[in-house]
Amino acid sequence: MQKDMPTVKEVIEALKNCYDPEIPINVVDLGLIYDVQVRDDASVYVKMTLTAPGCPIGYFLVEQVKEAIMNGVKGVRRVDVELVFDPPWNPRMMSEEAKKMLGIK
């Protein structure tokens, strides 16, 4: 393991700078991030979903996630994003703060 490895916490903080362009809430608070792992070779694995499988901005959001991690977390060598739709996203996955912003109880 290399010195000064990136941490999962740093990756999650960087992901809070990624916003779904259709909803003014970051991908973490929206509940789109299912898993984050930092591997021994300083690569980062992100398992994420979209609000809908046919979402037209899916590719854009995946690229935004990669860029946010590469540019926002020191020491990351590569980012691999797996886009999944199981389990399907639903509004209950959002943080309490996000629900409050959207008026969801």
Backbone bond lengths (Angstrom), bond angles and torsions (degrees), N, CA, C in turn:
res aa  C-N    CA-C-N  psi(-1)  N-CA   C-N-CA  omega(-1)  CA-C   N-CA-C  phi
1 M - - - 1.459 - - 1.527 108.59 -
2 Q 1.321 115.21 134.29 1.461 118.67 -177.37 1.525 111.45 -79.67
3 K 1.312 114.41 158.10 1.457 121.58 178.18 1.533 108.83 -71.03
4 D 1.330 116.68 149.55 1.463 122.37 179.59 1.529 112.73 58.27
5 M 1.326 115.51 45.33 1.464 121.06 177.91 1.525 109.71 -65.98
6 P 1.326 116.70 143.84 1.455 119.26 173.30 1.529 109.36 -64.25
7 T 1.307 116.94 156.59 1.461 120.38 179.86 1.532 109.71 -115.56
8 V 1.319 115.44 159.58 1.460 121.08 176.79 1.527 109.63 -60.05
9 K 1.320 116.45 -40.20 1.474 120.50 179.69 1.530 110.61 -59.92
10 E 1.323 117.90 -43.05 1.470 121.33 178.67 1.526 111.16 -63.77
11 V 1.317 115.95 -38.93 1.465 120.30 179.37 1.532 109.91 -65.12
12 I 1.319 117.12 -45.59 1.466 120.81 179.84 1.527 110.87 -62.15
13 E 1.326 116.90 -40.09 1.471 119.75 177.11 1.531 110.92 -62.23
14 A 1.337 116.82 -40.98 1.470 120.34 178.09 1.527 110.66 -64.31
15 L 1.329 116.68 -37.47 1.464 120.90 -179.69 1.527 112.47 -66.90
16 K 1.318 116.46 -21.86 1.467 119.62 177.98 1.531 111.71 -69.92
17 N 1.346 116.23 -5.96 1.465 120.83 175.16 1.527 112.01 -93.18
18 C 1.328 117.51 -0.21 1.463 122.53 179.09 1.520 108.94 -100.29
19 Y 1.307 115.60 124.16 1.463 120.72 -178.27 1.518 110.84 -119.18
20 D 1.312 115.48 139.62 1.455 120.97 169.92 1.524 105.25 -66.13
21 P 1.328 119.16 122.37 1.461 120.58 -175.91 1.533 113.50 -63.06
22 E 1.314 116.98 -19.96 1.464 119.77 -178.97 1.522 112.53 -91.08
23 I 1.327 116.67 -18.42 1.468 122.01 -179.01 1.522 106.84 -131.50
24 P 1.308 119.66 123.73 1.472 121.31 -174.55 1.533 113.71 -76.92
25 I 1.334 116.03 50.18 1.462 121.73 179.79 1.524 107.80 -134.67
26 N 1.334 116.94 140.45 1.464 119.65 -176.92 1.532 111.20 -69.54
27 V 1.342 114.63 160.28 1.468 120.86 -174.31 1.521 113.14 -64.34
28 V 1.327 117.59 -26.48 1.467 120.89 178.32 1.526 109.60 -71.03
29 D 1.331 116.42 -52.09 1.461 119.96 -179.26 1.521 112.85 -68.49
30 L 1.332 117.34 -25.15 1.461 120.20 175.65 1.533 111.39 -71.98
31 G 1.326 116.58 -17.65 1.463 119.86 -179.06 1.520 112.97 85.23
32 L 1.327 116.83 21.69 1.463 120.39 -178.99 1.519 113.33 -83.64
33 I 1.328 117.44 -15.42 1.466 121.56 -178.66 1.524 108.70 -94.99
34 Y 1.331 116.01 115.98 1.464 121.10 -178.47 1.522 113.02 -93.40
35 D 1.342 117.21 -31.20 1.463 120.06 -176.58 1.521 109.18 -157.93
36 V 1.340 115.63 144.23 1.467 122.34 173.88 1.518 106.75 -135.65
37 Q 1.332 116.08 129.73 1.463 121.36 177.11 1.518 109.11 -133.91
38 V 1.324 115.51 138.74 1.461 121.06 171.72 1.522 105.49 -106.97
39 R 1.315 115.58 120.76 1.476 121.02 -176.58 1.528 110.85 -88.97
40 D 1.313 115.06 164.87 1.473 121.51 -177.96 1.529 113.74 -59.13
41 D 1.337 117.37 -25.22 1.462 120.08 -179.70 1.529 112.31 -91.09
42 A 1.346 117.14 14.45 1.470 124.53 178.95 1.527 112.63 70.19
43 S 1.335 116.08 18.19 1.462 118.36 171.56 1.526 107.70 -89.97
44 V 1.311 115.86 157.89 1.461 121.44 -178.35 1.525 108.43 -120.50
45 Y 1.320 115.32 134.58 1.462 122.81 175.84 1.518 108.22 -111.08
46 V 1.338 116.13 129.51 1.462 121.80 177.29 1.521 108.05 -125.92
47 K 1.316 115.23 126.94 1.468 121.07 172.41 1.518 105.70 -105.72
48 M 1.334 115.54 123.27 1.458 119.37 -176.06 1.517 110.73 -142.67
49 T 1.309 114.72 169.67 1.448 121.75 177.14 1.515 109.30 -132.63
50 L 1.311 115.89 -177.61 1.460 122.99 175.33 1.520 107.52 -122.23
51 T 1.313 116.82 165.46 1.461 119.32 179.79 1.526 111.40 -66.61
52 A 1.342 117.29 -23.81 1.468 121.84 176.69 1.525 108.73 -150.55
53 P 1.341 118.40 140.52 1.470 120.60 -178.57 1.527 114.26 -55.92
54 G 1.315 118.75 -34.42 1.460 121.19 -178.91 1.515 113.63 -90.87
55 C 1.316 117.24 16.93 1.463 122.27 -176.28 1.534 110.08 -56.27
56 P 1.338 117.70 121.13 1.461 120.79 -176.52 1.533 114.21 -69.20
57 I 1.321 118.03 -15.08 1.463 119.88 -178.58 1.532 111.88 -101.94
58 G 1.314 117.63 12.98 1.466 121.94 -177.41 1.516 113.46 -53.86
59 Y 1.333 117.10 -50.70 1.460 120.93 -179.29 1.528 110.31 -60.63
60 F 1.326 117.11 -43.55 1.462 122.26 179.11 1.529 110.65 -59.17
61 L 1.324 116.90 -44.60 1.464 121.34 -177.73 1.533 111.21 -66.12
62 V 1.327 117.13 -40.69 1.474 121.01 177.28 1.526 109.89 -61.66
63 E 1.310 117.29 -44.97 1.474 120.78 178.85 1.523 110.91 -64.56
64 Q 1.317 117.34 -38.87 1.463 121.77 178.26 1.527 110.27 -62.60
65 V 1.314 117.71 -40.87 1.465 122.48 177.88 1.527 109.99 -62.04
66 K 1.325 117.00 -47.34 1.474 120.84 179.05 1.526 111.28 -59.00
67 E 1.323 116.42 -47.28 1.468 120.86 -178.84 1.523 112.11 -64.06
68 A 1.336 116.71 -41.51 1.465 120.05 -179.03 1.523 110.81 -61.42
69 I 1.311 116.87 -38.90 1.470 120.50 -179.74 1.525 110.49 -73.95
70 M 1.322 117.08 -47.25 1.464 120.04 -178.72 1.526 111.79 -61.86
71 N 1.327 116.57 -39.88 1.462 120.64 -177.28 1.522 113.72 -88.57
72 G 1.329 117.12 -19.76 1.452 119.67 -173.51 1.518 116.55 -106.96
73 V 1.336 116.14 -8.16 1.465 119.29 -178.08 1.526 108.93 -126.98
74 K 1.303 114.74 116.94 1.461 121.03 -178.10 1.537 110.86 -66.32
75 G 1.321 115.66 136.30 1.457 120.96 173.91 1.518 115.91 92.24
76 V 1.329 118.32 -3.42 1.466 120.47 179.85 1.518 109.03 -75.15
77 R 1.323 116.17 129.90 1.463 120.56 -179.04 1.525 113.12 -96.56
78 R 1.336 116.42 -30.07 1.461 120.61 -177.79 1.523 108.38 -159.28
79 V 1.327 116.31 151.65 1.459 121.11 176.44 1.528 108.46 -126.09
80 D 1.315 115.63 126.39 1.457 121.70 175.56 1.524 107.67 -113.53
81 V 1.325 116.21 124.26 1.463 120.97 179.54 1.520 108.67 -113.78
82 E 1.320 115.26 125.39 1.464 121.20 174.44 1.521 107.23 -105.15
83 L 1.318 115.87 121.02 1.460 121.62 179.49 1.532 107.71 -96.27
84 V 1.331 116.15 121.04 1.466 121.34 -177.40 1.528 110.18 -127.37
85 F 1.314 114.90 160.64 1.465 119.78 177.88 1.521 111.69 -128.68
86 D 1.323 115.59 17.59 1.450 121.10 177.02 1.524 107.60 -133.59
87 P 1.295 119.58 113.80 1.458 126.10 4.84 1.527 110.96 -76.00
88 P 1.325 116.16 149.87 1.458 118.79 177.51 1.519 111.24 -66.51
89 W 1.316 115.86 143.36 1.463 120.66 179.17 1.522 109.95 -66.97
90 N 1.325 115.91 146.60 1.458 120.96 171.69 1.531 107.54 -148.52
91 P 1.324 118.28 160.26 1.470 121.33 -174.70 1.529 114.68 -58.84
92 R 1.317 118.75 -21.98 1.470 120.52 178.17 1.529 112.32 -66.24
93 M 1.324 117.09 -15.19 1.467 121.48 -179.32 1.529 112.19 -80.16
94 M 1.323 117.07 -11.54 1.456 120.47 -178.99 1.529 110.87 -72.71
95 S 1.328 115.19 154.70 1.459 120.23 175.12 1.527 108.30 -68.01
96 E 1.319 116.16 161.50 1.467 120.48 178.20 1.527 110.80 -60.22
97 E 1.319 116.17 -37.81 1.468 120.96 178.97 1.528 110.95 -62.31
98 A 1.332 116.72 -43.77 1.459 120.97 179.45 1.531 110.84 -64.73
99 K 1.328 116.38 -43.27 1.466 120.01 178.30 1.529 110.52 -59.48
100 K 1.322 115.43 -41.97 1.458 120.28 179.96 1.529 110.75 -63.61
101 M 1.337 117.20 -41.16 1.465 121.56 179.76 1.522 111.54 -62.31
102 L 1.343 115.76 -35.13 1.465 120.56 -177.87 1.525 112.99 -94.16
103 G 1.334 116.69 0.19 1.451 120.14 179.13 1.511 114.17 73.66
104 I 1.342 116.32 28.26 1.461 121.73 179.49 1.528 108.56 -100.79
105 K 1.323 117.05 135.61 1.464 120.17 179.81 1.498 111.39 -101.49
